[in-house]
Amino acid sequence: MPNLRPMAMLPLEPTLRVSELLDAVAAVVDDAFDEVWLEGEIRSRRDLRVGGAGPYGARHVYFDLVEPSDDLDRPPVAAISVKLFDSARRRVNAELKRHGSIRMVDGVRVRIRGRVGIYAGRGRVELQMTGIDPGFTLAQLASSRDLVLRALAADGLLDANASLPFPVVPTHIGLVTSAGSAAHADFVHELEVSGLGWRVSLADVRVQGPRAAREVAAAVRELSGRGVDVIAVVRGGGAQTDLAAFDAEIVARAIAGAAVPVLTGIGHEIDTTAADAVAHRAHKTPTACAGSLVATAHAVHRHAEDTWRAVAGSALRRARAERRSLDRVAGDVATTTRLALAGADARLDRDRAAIAALAERRLLRSTSQLALAGQRLALVGPRLRSADDRLDAATARLQHLAERRIEAAEAAVERAAWRRAAADPERLLRRGWSVTVDPDGRVVRSVHQVAPGTEVRTRVADGTLTATVSAVDADPAPPADRAEPA
C-alpha cells in the first residue's frame, strides 16, 4: 500500500455563485457608466405586448444594435441587446413623430441613449434605451445618399442610364417590387385600365430591411438580361427610413449599369432617393410611374394616327395634282391631234379640188379636140370614119383615165380618213399604245429626254401610271451602209 501522508490544509479562495458574480459586474458597470449614447444599426427587432391588447396593454420593443462589417456578407463587428420598455417607447415615438420621417426598423442606423446593465438571466451586457437622436438618422441617410451619388459621379455613372435611348413603345415591363403590396397593385392597375396590351415580368423582392438592397439590385441585374423593354422599380410611401434600401450604393450601381432604361416610382411626392437620381426617369409614386408608360404608349398611338392622316392627305393632294397634270397633257395631245387632222383634211380637200379641176380641164380639152376633129371630119369625108374611130378610142381612153384619177382621189381620201382614225389618241390607247410625259409634262419621244431616277407618268387606256426610270438603254446607231436617207 502506498504511504499516505495527511496533506496540510490549504486556505480556500472565495467562491462566488454566478448570480453573485453578475451582481458584482453589474455594480461595477453601474459605477462606471451613467447613461451613454450609442450608434449602430437596428437588427432583429421584435415587439412584445404584455397586459392584454388595447390601450391598457404595454408594448415593449427588443432589438440588437450592431456595428456592421464593411463586407455585407460578413457578420457584424459587434452587437449589443437593447430593450425599450413601453414608457420609454412612448417618449421615443413622440420624438420621432416631431421629425416625421423616421421609423425604428431593421437596417436603420440610429443614435440612441440608454443605461448599460447586465442581464443576469443570460449573463450578457444590454442597454435599456431611454432616448433617441432623430437628427443623427436623418443626417446619416442624407450623408449616405450624397456619398453614393458622388461615388457614381466620379465613376461617370450618374447619367449612364439616362443616356440610354428610350423605346418608342415599351410594352414588356420588368417590375421590381414586393408582390401583393399596394405599390404592386397600383402599378398593375394603372396598366390594366389603359386598355393596351402589356407584358409584365415581376421580380418579387423585399423593399425594406437589411436584405432589401441586395435583393433589389439582384432583381434589376437579372431583368436587365431578360429582354425587357424597360425596368420599373416601385415601392409605396413611408418614412425616410423605410426607403433606405433605395439609397444603397449597390442599388444605385445596378440601376446605372442596367442595359435598358430604369424607371422609379418610390414613396410619396416629397421623397427622393439615390435610385431616383440615377434612373432614366423618376416618378413620385408607383401609379405615376405606370401612368408615364401609359402616356408614352398613347402619345405614340396618337402620333401614328396623325402621321397616317397626313400621309393620306398628302397622297390625295398629290393624286389630284397628278390628275390635273395628266388632264393638261391629254388636252395638249388632243389639241395637237385635232390640229394635225384638220391640216390633213385641208390638204385632202385641196387635192380633191385639184383633181376635179384637172379632170374638168382635161375633159374640156378633149371636148374641144373632139369638136375640132368633128369639124375636120366634116371637111374630110373620107377620113371621117377613121376620125370617128379615133375619137371613140380617145373618148374611151379619156373616160378611163378620168375614172382612174377619180378612183385614185377617192382612195387617197379613204387613206387620209384611215390615218385620221388611226391617229385618234383614245383608239391608240385602247389598242395598247401609251403616252409618257416627263415631270414638266413634255411627251417623251427619245430615251435621251430622261435620265435614271427621273419620275415619269404614262397614260394608258384606263388611267395613269407613275414610275421612276431605273435605267436608259438607247438603240445602237445603224451601220453607215444601212443608214436611212435624210
C-alpha positions as CSV (number, residue, x, y, z in Angstrom):
1,M,0.0,0.0,0.0
2,P,1.1,3.5,-0.7
3,N,2.4,5.5,2.1
4,L,-0.4,8.1,2.7
5,R,0.5,11.2,4.5
6,P,-2.0,13.7,5.6
7,M,-1.9,16.9,3.4
8,A,-1.7,20.3,5.1
9,M,-4.9,22.2,5.0
10,L,-4.5,25.0,2.4
11,P,-6.6,28.1,2.7
12,L,-9.5,28.1,0.1
13,E,-10.0,31.2,-2.3
14,P,-13.5,32.7,-2.1
15,T,-16.0,31.0,-4.4
16,L,-18.9,33.1,-5.9
17,R,-22.2,32.0,-7.2
18,V,-23.0,33.0,-10.8
19,S,-25.6,35.5,-9.6
20,E,-23.1,37.0,-7.2
21,L,-20.6,37.4,-9.9
22,L,-23.1,39.0,-12.2
23,D,-24.3,41.3,-9.4
24,A,-20.7,42.4,-8.8
25,V,-20.2,43.0,-12.5
26,A,-23.5,44.9,-12.6
27,A,-22.3,47.1,-9.7
28,V,-19.1,47.8,-11.5
29,V,-20.9,48.7,-14.7
30,D,-23.3,50.9,-12.8
31,D,-20.4,52.7,-11.1
32,A,-18.5,53.1,-14.4
33,F,-21.4,54.2,-16.7
34,D,-24.2,56.7,-16.4
35,E,-26.5,56.9,-19.4
36,V,-24.5,56.7,-22.7
37,W,-25.1,57.4,-26.4
38,L,-24.5,54.5,-28.8
39,E,-24.7,54.5,-32.6
40,G,-25.3,51.4,-34.7
41,E,-27.8,49.6,-37.0
42,I,-31.0,48.0,-35.8
43,R,-31.3,44.3,-36.4
44,S,-33.8,41.6,-35.3
45,R,-36.4,43.9,-33.9
46,R,-39.3,42.2,-32.1
47,D,-42.2,43.6,-30.2
48,L,-43.7,42.1,-27.0
49,R,-47.1,43.0,-25.9
50,V,-48.0,42.4,-22.2
51,G,-51.0,43.1,-20.1
52,G,-53.5,42.5,-22.9
53,A,-54.4,44.2,-26.1
54,G,-55.8,47.7,-26.5
55,P,-54.9,51.0,-24.7
56,Y,-54.4,49.3,-21.4
57,G,-51.7,46.9,-22.6
58,A,-48.0,47.7,-22.7
59,R,-45.7,47.0,-25.7
60,H,-42.0,46.6,-25.2
61,V,-39.5,46.6,-28.0
62,Y,-36.3,44.4,-28.2
63,F,-33.6,44.6,-30.9
64,D,-29.9,44.2,-31.4
65,L,-27.8,47.3,-32.1
66,V,-24.9,46.2,-34.3
67,E,-21.8,47.7,-35.7
68,P,-22.0,46.3,-39.3
69,S,-19.0,45.0,-41.2
70,D,-17.8,46.8,-44.3
71,D,-18.5,43.5,-46.1
72,L,-22.2,42.9,-46.1
73,D,-21.7,39.1,-46.3
74,R,-19.7,39.0,-43.0
75,P,-21.2,39.1,-39.5
76,P,-21.3,42.4,-37.6
77,V,-18.1,43.6,-35.8
78,A,-20.0,43.9,-32.5
79,A,-23.6,43.8,-31.2
80,I,-25.5,44.6,-28.0
81,S,-29.0,43.8,-27.0
82,V,-31.4,46.7,-26.5
83,K,-34.7,46.8,-24.7
84,L,-37.1,49.6,-24.9
85,F,-39.8,49.5,-22.3
86,D,-43.3,50.8,-23.1
87,S,-43.0,54.1,-21.1
88,A,-39.7,55.0,-22.9
89,R,-41.1,53.7,-26.2
90,R,-43.9,56.3,-26.0
91,R,-41.4,59.1,-25.4
92,V,-39.2,57.9,-28.2
93,N,-42.2,57.7,-30.6
94,A,-43.2,61.2,-29.7
95,E,-39.7,62.4,-30.5
96,L,-39.7,60.6,-33.9
97,K,-43.1,62.0,-34.8
98,R,-41.8,65.5,-34.4
99,H,-39.3,64.7,-37.2
100,G,-41.9,62.8,-39.2
101,S,-39.7,60.7,-41.4
102,I,-38.1,58.0,-39.1
103,R,-39.1,54.6,-38.1
104,M,-37.1,52.2,-35.9
105,V,-37.0,49.2,-38.3
106,D,-34.3,46.7,-39.2
107,G,-31.5,48.2,-41.2
108,V,-31.8,51.8,-39.9
109,R,-28.8,53.5,-38.4
110,V,-29.6,55.2,-35.1
111,R,-28.0,57.1,-32.3
112,I,-29.7,56.1,-29.0
113,R,-29.3,56.8,-25.3
114,G,-29.7,54.4,-22.5
115,R,-28.3,52.7,-19.3
116,V,-25.8,49.9,-19.6
117,G,-26.6,46.9,-17.5
118,I,-26.1,43.2,-17.1
119,Y,-28.9,40.8,-17.9
120,A,-28.3,38.1,-15.2
121,G,-30.6,35.5,-16.9
122,R,-28.3,35.5,-20.0
123,G,-25.1,36.7,-18.5
124,R,-24.8,39.5,-21.1
125,V,-24.4,43.2,-21.4
126,E,-27.5,45.0,-22.5
127,L,-28.7,48.6,-23.0
128,Q,-32.0,49.8,-21.6
129,M,-33.0,52.5,-24.1
130,T,-34.3,55.8,-22.9
131,G,-34.0,58.2,-25.8
132,I,-33.0,58.7,-29.5
133,D,-31.4,61.3,-31.7
134,P,-33.6,61.6,-34.9
135,G,-31.3,64.1,-36.5
136,F,-28.5,61.6,-36.5
137,T,-30.5,59.1,-38.5
138,L,-31.7,61.8,-41.0
139,A,-28.1,63.1,-41.4
140,Q,-26.9,59.5,-41.9
141,L,-29.4,59.0,-44.6
142,A,-28.6,62.2,-46.4
143,S,-24.8,61.7,-46.0
144,S,-25.0,58.1,-47.3
145,R,-27.1,59.3,-50.3
146,D,-24.6,62.1,-51.0
147,L,-21.6,59.7,-50.8
148,V,-23.3,57.2,-53.1
149,L,-24.1,59.9,-55.7
150,R,-20.6,61.4,-55.5
151,A,-19.0,57.9,-56.0
152,L,-21.2,57.3,-59.1
153,A,-20.4,60.7,-60.5
154,A,-16.7,60.1,-60.0
155,D,-17.1,56.8,-62.0
156,G,-19.1,58.5,-64.7
157,L,-22.2,56.5,-63.9
158,L,-24.6,59.2,-62.7
159,D,-26.2,59.7,-66.1
160,A,-25.4,56.3,-67.6
161,N,-28.9,55.0,-67.5
162,A,-30.4,58.3,-68.5
163,S,-28.3,58.3,-71.7
164,L,-29.9,55.1,-73.0
165,P,-32.4,55.5,-75.8
166,F,-36.0,55.1,-74.5
167,P,-38.1,52.6,-76.5
168,V,-40.7,54.0,-78.8
169,V,-43.4,51.8,-77.3
170,P,-42.2,49.9,-74.2
171,T,-44.7,47.0,-73.8
172,H,-42.6,44.4,-72.0
173,I,-42.1,45.8,-68.4
174,G,-39.7,44.3,-65.8
175,L,-41.3,45.1,-62.4
176,V,-39.2,45.2,-59.3
177,T,-41.4,45.4,-56.2
178,S,-42.9,43.4,-53.3
179,A,-45.6,41.0,-54.8
180,G,-49.0,41.7,-53.4
181,S,-48.1,45.1,-52.0
182,A,-50.1,48.3,-52.6
183,A,-47.4,49.5,-54.9
184,H,-47.6,46.4,-57.0
185,A,-51.4,46.6,-57.2
186,D,-51.4,50.3,-58.0
187,F,-48.8,49.9,-60.8
188,V,-50.5,46.9,-62.4
189,H,-54.0,48.5,-62.1
190,E,-52.8,51.6,-64.0
191,L,-51.6,49.5,-66.8
192,E,-54.7,47.4,-67.0
193,V,-57.2,50.3,-67.1
194,S,-55.2,51.8,-70.1
195,G,-56.8,49.1,-72.4
196,L,-53.4,48.5,-74.0
197,G,-51.5,45.2,-74.3
198,W,-48.7,45.0,-71.6
199,R,-46.4,42.2,-70.6
200,V,-45.1,42.4,-67.1
201,S,-42.2,40.3,-65.7
202,L,-42.3,40.5,-61.9
203,A,-39.3,40.2,-59.6
204,D,-40.6,39.8,-56.1
205,V,-38.2,41.4,-53.6
206,R,-38.1,42.8,-50.1
207,V,-38.3,46.6,-50.3
208,Q,-37.3,47.2,-46.6
209,G,-34.8,45.8,-44.2
210,P,-31.2,44.7,-44.2
211,R,-31.6,42.3,-47.2
212,A,-33.7,44.6,-49.3
213,A,-30.9,46.5,-51.1
214,R,-29.2,43.3,-52.2
215,E,-32.5,41.8,-53.5
216,V,-33.5,44.9,-55.4
217,A,-30.0,45.2,-57.0
218,A,-30.0,41.5,-58.0
219,A,-33.5,41.8,-59.5
220,V,-32.5,44.8,-61.6
221,R,-29.4,43.0,-62.9
222,E,-31.5,39.8,-63.7
223,L,-34.3,41.6,-65.5
224,S,-31.7,43.7,-67.5
225,G,-30.7,40.5,-69.2
226,R,-34.1,39.0,-69.8
227,G,-35.1,41.1,-72.9
228,V,-37.5,43.5,-71.2
229,D,-38.0,47.0,-72.8
230,V,-37.7,48.9,-69.5
231,I,-37.5,48.1,-65.8
232,A,-39.8,49.8,-63.2
233,V,-38.6,49.9,-59.5
234,V,-41.6,50.8,-57.3
235,R,-42.4,51.0,-53.6
236,G,-45.2,52.6,-51.7
237,G,-44.7,55.6,-49.4
238,G,-43.4,55.5,-45.8
239,A,-40.9,57.1,-43.6
240,Q,-37.5,58.0,-45.0
241,T,-36.0,55.1,-43.0
242,D,-38.4,52.8,-44.9
243,L,-36.8,53.8,-48.2
244,A,-33.2,53.4,-47.0
245,A,-32.7,50.4,-49.3
246,F,-33.1,52.7,-52.4
247,D,-30.3,54.9,-51.2
248,A,-27.9,52.0,-51.1
249,E,-24.9,52.1,-53.4
250,I,-25.4,48.6,-54.6
251,V,-28.9,49.5,-55.9
252,A,-27.7,52.8,-57.5
253,R,-24.9,51.0,-59.3
254,A,-27.2,48.2,-60.5
255,I,-29.6,50.8,-62.0
256,A,-26.7,52.8,-63.5
257,G,-25.3,49.7,-65.1
258,A,-28.7,48.3,-66.5
259,A,-28.8,47.6,-70.2
260,V,-32.3,49.1,-70.5
261,P,-33.9,52.3,-69.1
262,V,-34.9,52.1,-65.5
263,L,-38.0,54.0,-64.2
264,T,-38.6,54.6,-60.5
265,G,-41.8,55.2,-58.5
266,I,-40.7,55.3,-54.9
267,G,-42.5,56.7,-51.9
268,H,-44.6,59.9,-51.9
269,E,-44.5,63.2,-53.6
270,I,-41.7,64.6,-51.4
271,D,-39.4,61.5,-51.3
272,T,-36.2,61.4,-53.4
273,T,-33.6,58.6,-53.3
274,A,-30.3,57.8,-54.9
275,A,-32.2,55.3,-57.1
276,D,-34.3,58.2,-58.4
277,A,-31.2,60.3,-59.1
278,V,-29.5,57.6,-61.3
279,A,-32.7,56.3,-63.0
280,H,-33.7,57.1,-66.6
281,R,-36.9,58.7,-65.3
282,A,-38.0,59.2,-61.7
283,H,-41.6,59.4,-60.7
284,K,-43.2,60.3,-57.3
285,T,-45.4,57.3,-56.9
286,P,-45.9,53.8,-58.4
287,T,-49.1,55.0,-60.0
288,A,-47.3,57.9,-61.7
289,C,-44.6,55.6,-62.9
290,A,-47.1,53.3,-64.6
291,G,-49.0,56.4,-65.8
292,S,-45.9,57.7,-67.6
293,L,-45.7,54.4,-69.6
294,V,-49.3,54.6,-70.5
295,A,-48.9,58.2,-71.6
296,T,-45.9,57.3,-73.8
297,A,-47.9,54.5,-75.5
298,H,-50.9,56.7,-76.1
299,A,-48.7,59.5,-77.4
300,V,-47.1,57.1,-79.9
301,H,-50.5,55.9,-80.9
302,R,-51.8,59.4,-81.5
303,H,-48.6,60.3,-83.4
304,A,-49.1,57.3,-85.7
305,E,-52.7,58.2,-86.4
306,D,-51.7,61.8,-87.1
307,T,-48.9,60.7,-89.4
308,W,-51.2,58.3,-91.3
309,R,-53.8,61.1,-91.7
310,A,-51.0,63.4,-93.0
311,V,-49.8,60.8,-95.4
312,A,-53.3,60.1,-96.7
313,G,-53.9,63.9,-97.2
314,S,-50.6,64.3,-99.0
315,A,-51.3,61.3,-101.2
316,L,-54.8,62.7,-102.1
317,R,-53.4,66.1,-102.9
318,R,-50.6,64.6,-105.0
319,A,-53.1,62.4,-106.8
320,R,-55.3,65.4,-107.6
321,A,-52.4,67.4,-108.8
322,E,-51.2,64.5,-111.0
323,R,-54.7,64.1,-112.4
324,R,-54.8,67.8,-113.3
325,S,-51.4,67.5,-114.9
326,L,-52.5,64.4,-116.8
327,D,-55.6,66.2,-118.0
328,R,-53.5,69.0,-119.2
329,V,-51.2,66.6,-121.1
330,A,-54.2,64.8,-122.5
331,G,-55.7,68.1,-123.6
332,D,-52.4,69.1,-125.3
333,V,-52.3,65.7,-127.1
334,A,-55.9,66.0,-128.2
335,T,-55.3,69.6,-129.4
336,T,-52.2,68.6,-131.3
337,T,-54.1,65.6,-132.9
338,R,-57.1,67.8,-133.9
339,L,-54.8,70.3,-135.5
340,A,-53.0,67.6,-137.3
341,L,-56.2,66.1,-138.6
342,A,-57.6,69.5,-139.5
343,G,-54.4,70.0,-141.6
344,A,-54.8,66.6,-143.2
345,D,-58.5,67.4,-144.0
346,A,-57.5,70.7,-145.6
347,R,-54.8,69.0,-147.7
348,L,-57.3,66.3,-148.7
349,D,-59.8,69.0,-149.8
350,R,-57.2,70.8,-151.8
351,D,-56.1,67.5,-153.5
352,R,-59.7,66.6,-154.3
353,A,-60.4,70.1,-155.8
354,A,-57.1,69.9,-157.8
355,I,-58.0,66.5,-159.2
356,A,-61.5,67.6,-160.1
357,A,-60.2,70.8,-161.8
358,L,-57.6,68.8,-163.6
359,A,-60.2,66.3,-164.8
360,E,-62.5,69.1,-165.9
361,R,-59.7,70.8,-167.8
362,R,-58.8,67.5,-169.5
363,L,-62.4,66.9,-170.3
364,L,-62.9,70.3,-171.8
365,R,-59.7,70.0,-173.8
366,S,-60.8,66.6,-175.0
367,T,-64.2,68.0,-175.9
368,S,-62.6,70.8,-177.8
369,Q,-60.3,68.4,-179.6
370,L,-63.4,66.2,-180.3
371,A,-65.2,69.2,-181.8
372,L,-62.3,70.2,-183.9
373,A,-62.0,66.6,-185.1
374,G,-65.6,66.6,-186.0
375,Q,-65.1,69.8,-188.0
376,R,-62.2,68.2,-189.7
377,L,-64.2,65.1,-190.3
378,A,-67.0,67.1,-191.8
379,L,-64.4,68.7,-194.1
380,V,-62.7,65.5,-194.8
381,G,-65.3,63.0,-195.6
382,P,-63.1,60.1,-196.4
383,R,-61.3,60.4,-193.1
384,L,-64.5,60.7,-191.1
385,R,-64.9,57.2,-190.2
386,S,-61.3,56.8,-189.3
387,A,-61.6,60.0,-187.2
388,D,-64.7,58.8,-185.5
389,D,-62.9,55.6,-184.6
390,R,-60.0,57.6,-183.2
391,L,-62.4,59.8,-181.4
392,D,-64.2,56.9,-179.8
393,A,-60.9,55.4,-178.8
394,A,-59.7,58.8,-177.4
395,T,-63.0,59.3,-175.6
396,A,-62.8,55.8,-174.1
397,R,-59.2,56.5,-173.0
398,L,-60.1,59.8,-171.6
399,Q,-63.1,58.4,-169.7
400,H,-60.9,55.5,-168.4
401,L,-58.2,58.0,-167.3
402,A,-60.8,60.2,-165.6
403,E,-62.3,57.2,-163.8
404,R,-58.8,56.1,-162.7
405,R,-58.0,59.6,-161.5
406,I,-61.3,59.8,-159.6
407,E,-60.7,56.3,-158.1
408,A,-57.2,57.4,-157.0
409,A,-58.6,60.5,-155.4
410,E,-61.2,58.5,-153.6
411,A,-58.6,56.1,-152.4
412,A,-56.4,59.0,-151.2
413,V,-59.5,60.4,-149.3
414,E,-60.1,56.9,-147.7
415,R,-56.4,56.6,-146.7
416,A,-56.4,60.1,-145.2
417,A,-59.6,59.2,-143.2
418,W,-58.0,55.9,-142.1
419,R,-54.9,57.8,-141.0
420,R,-57.0,60.2,-139.1
421,A,-58.9,57.4,-137.3
422,A,-55.6,55.6,-136.6
423,A,-54.1,58.8,-135.1
424,D,-57.0,59.2,-132.6
425,P,-55.3,59.0,-129.1
426,E,-58.2,57.2,-127.4
427,R,-58.2,54.5,-130.1
428,L,-54.4,54.2,-129.8
429,L,-54.6,53.9,-126.0
430,R,-57.3,51.2,-126.3
431,R,-55.1,49.2,-128.7
432,G,-52.3,49.1,-126.1
433,W,-50.3,52.3,-127.0
434,S,-49.4,54.7,-124.2
435,V,-48.2,58.3,-123.8
436,T,-45.3,59.0,-121.5
437,V,-44.5,62.5,-120.2
438,D,-41.6,63.8,-118.1
439,P,-42.0,65.8,-114.8
440,D,-42.5,69.0,-116.9
441,G,-45.4,67.4,-118.9
442,R,-43.5,67.1,-122.1
443,V,-44.1,64.0,-124.2
444,V,-41.1,61.6,-124.1
445,R,-40.1,60.8,-127.7
446,S,-36.5,59.7,-127.1
447,V,-34.6,57.9,-124.3
448,H,-32.2,61.0,-124.3
449,Q,-35.0,63.1,-122.8
450,V,-34.8,61.3,-119.4
451,A,-32.2,60.0,-117.0
452,P,-32.2,57.3,-114.4
453,G,-34.1,58.5,-111.3
454,T,-36.5,60.7,-113.3
455,E,-40.1,60.3,-112.4
456,V,-42.4,59.9,-115.4
457,R,-46.1,59.4,-115.9
458,T,-47.6,57.1,-118.5
459,R,-51.2,57.4,-119.7
460,V,-52.9,54.1,-120.7
461,A,-56.5,53.4,-121.7
462,D,-57.9,53.3,-118.2
463,G,-55.7,55.5,-116.1
464,T,-52.2,56.8,-115.4
465,L,-49.1,55.1,-114.2
466,T,-46.3,56.9,-112.2
467,A,-42.9,55.3,-112.3
468,T,-39.2,56.1,-111.7
469,V,-36.7,55.4,-114.5
470,S,-34.1,52.9,-113.3
471,A,-32.1,52.6,-116.5
472,V,-31.9,54.1,-120.0
473,D,-31.0,51.8,-123.0
474,A,-30.6,53.5,-126.3
475,D,-30.8,51.5,-129.5
476,P,-27.5,51.2,-131.4
477,A,-27.0,53.5,-134.4
478,P,-27.5,51.7,-137.7
479,P,-24.3,50.9,-139.7
480,A,-23.3,53.6,-142.2
481,D,-24.1,51.5,-145.2
482,R,-27.6,50.8,-143.9
483,A,-28.4,54.3,-142.7
484,E,-31.6,55.7,-143.9
485,P,-31.5,58.7,-146.2
486,A,-32.1,62.1,-144.7
